[in-house]
Amino acid sequence: MSTFESKVKASYEHGKLDFYAGIPCDPDIPLKIYSDLDEEQKKIIQNSWKEGWLLECSLQSLPERYPA
């Protein structure tokens, strides 16, 4: 796995954790850590974080006992 792929995976997982921490959906959060990226990489990192955050948000909105 490349360093960038690791950053994408970490960003996704961080988005999920940020949801649970009550942090509003702000895809710019990972860019505070990963400031050395080009524009395309920044978009990928932002999307990865947002996907993680939105996934957890969606799962939490399911009714109780609903299979995820």
C-alpha positions as CSV (number, residue, x, y, z in Angstrom):
1,M,0.0,0.0,0.0
2,S,1.4,3.4,-0.9
3,T,1.7,6.3,1.5
4,F,-1.1,8.1,-0.3
5,E,-3.4,5.1,-0.1
6,S,-2.7,4.9,3.6
7,K,-3.6,8.5,3.9
8,V,-6.9,7.9,2.1
9,K,-7.7,5.0,4.3
10,A,-6.8,6.9,7.5
11,S,-8.9,9.8,6.3
12,Y,-11.9,7.6,5.8
13,E,-11.6,6.0,9.2
14,H,-11.0,9.5,10.8
15,G,-14.3,10.7,9.2
16,K,-16.2,7.9,10.9
17,L,-14.6,8.6,14.2
18,D,-15.2,12.4,13.9
19,F,-18.9,11.7,13.4
20,Y,-19.0,9.8,16.7
21,A,-17.1,12.7,18.3
22,G,-19.9,15.0,17.3
23,I,-17.8,17.0,14.8
24,P,-19.8,18.6,12.0
25,C,-19.3,17.4,8.5
26,D,-16.3,19.4,7.4
27,P,-14.2,17.6,4.7
28,D,-11.4,20.2,5.2
29,I,-10.5,18.7,8.5
30,P,-8.0,16.1,7.1
31,L,-6.3,18.9,5.1
32,K,-5.0,20.3,8.4
33,I,-2.9,17.2,8.7
34,Y,-2.2,16.4,5.0
35,S,-1.1,19.8,3.8
36,D,1.6,18.5,1.4
37,L,-0.9,17.2,-1.3
38,D,-1.6,18.5,-4.8
39,E,-5.1,19.6,-5.7
40,E,-6.3,16.2,-7.0
41,Q,-5.0,14.4,-3.9
42,K,-6.7,16.9,-1.6
43,K,-10.1,16.2,-3.3
44,I,-9.6,12.5,-2.9
45,I,-8.7,12.9,0.8
46,Q,-11.7,15.2,1.4
47,N,-14.0,12.8,-0.3
48,S,-12.7,9.9,1.7
49,W,-13.2,11.7,5.0
50,K,-16.7,12.7,3.9
51,E,-17.6,9.2,2.9
52,G,-16.6,7.9,6.3
53,W,-18.5,10.6,8.1
54,L,-21.7,10.1,6.0
55,L,-21.6,6.3,6.2
56,E,-21.6,6.5,10.0
57,C,-24.3,9.2,9.9
58,S,-26.4,6.9,7.7
59,L,-25.9,3.9,9.8
60,Q,-26.9,5.8,13.0
61,S,-30.2,6.9,11.3
62,L,-31.4,3.4,10.7
63,P,-34.2,2.2,13.0
64,E,-33.1,-0.1,15.8
65,R,-32.8,-3.8,14.8
66,Y,-32.5,-2.8,11.2
67,P,-29.8,-4.9,9.5
68,A,-27.0,-2.6,8.3
